[in-house]
Amino acid sequence: MKIDQEGDKIFREKIKPSAILNAKEAEDKTKPETKAEIVGNTIKLTAKDENSKVLKIEYSLDEGKTWNQYTKALDISQLGGFAIQYRSTDRAGNMEIIQEQTVSVDKDTLKSKLSDLKKIRF
């Protein structure tokens, strides 16, 4: 796909679409759902979308100031607690409401747990 950003009919940039959808997928209005779970000393994020499928999962460790694309389980071996926000986007562009959970690591047992889920609306 070529982009004419200045409207002068000069196409300076080429980009690839993030997804090519069939007719059924293009009608998708359902947001994906993401789940967090602790596996050993890591947090694993998984998302599902029954219609157009998941395009990406993102997470933030700084209250949503920056978002990182999730590619593998996150190491939580540091002691203490922190909040993780996460969301998924499907191939049709539907973005999930931001989910937030607090991770706490017990310094005596080194066991980790997640708080109850909190949804953040903007």
N, C-alpha and C positions, 0 to 999 in steps of 0.2 A: 504494500500500500504506500502510495506517495502522499506527502503532506505539503500543501501550499500554505505556510503559516502567515505569510504577509499579504496574501491575496493578489499577488502580482503575476500569477500563472507560471512562476518559477518554482519547481518542486526540488527543494534542496535536501530533503531528508526522506529516507525510506524507513518504514517500520513494519514489523510483523505483527499481525493481530495476536492477542493472547489466547483466543479460542475461535474456532469456526464451528457454528452450531447448525444443527438441522432444524426444521420447522418446529418440531415439538419442543426441543431444547430452548429455542428462541422465545417461546411463550412462557417459560419458567419464571414464576414470581415468588417462589418459595426460597427462603434463606436457608443456607446450610446450618448444621448444628455441630458444635465442637465440644469435645469432652477432654478434661485433663485428668490424669491419674499418675500416682507415684509408683514407679517401678524401680526398686532398689534405691539408689541415690540420684535418681533422675525424675524429671517430669516429662511424661509422654502426652502429646496432644494428638488427638485423632478427630477427623471431621468426616461427616457424611452428608451427601446430597443425592437424593433419589432421582432427580430430574436431569439437570445438565452437568452434574458431577462437580467436585471441588476443584477449583483453580489453584487456590493457595490458602495456607494457614499463616497467620502473623501473630507475633506476641510482643509485649512491651514490659519492661522491668522498671520503667521510670514514669509511671502514671500516664502513659499514652503520649509522651512527648516524642518518642521515636518508636518506630515499629520495625521489627526484624522478621524476615521470612523464616518460618520454621522449616528446618530440613532434617533435624535429628533430635533425639531426647536431650533435654537440658540438664546439665550437671547441677545438683543442689547440695553438694557435699559441704558447703560452708555452713557454719552454725548460725543460729538465729532465725529471723523471719523476714520475709519480704512479700510483696504483692506481685502477682503476675496477671496481666490482662491479655486476653487473646480473642481472636475473631477469625472467621473464615469468609472467603468470597468464592462463589461458584462461577462456572464458566459463562453464565448469563449476566454476570455483574451484580448479583444479589449479595449484599454484605450483611453478615450476621451482626446483631447487637453485641457490643463488647461485653465479654464475660470477665469477671474478676474473682480471683481467689487468693487467699493469703497462705503462704507456705511457712510452716513452722518446723524447726528441727530441734528435737529434744537433745540437749548436750550430754545427758547422762546415758541415754540408750541409743543415740544417733538415729532414732527413728523419725521419719518425716510424716507430716500429715497436711492435708488441704482443708481450708475452712469451707464453710457453706458457700455455694455459688451466689454471686451478686451480678445482676445485669445492669449495665450502665447505658443510659439512653442519652443521645445528644440531639 
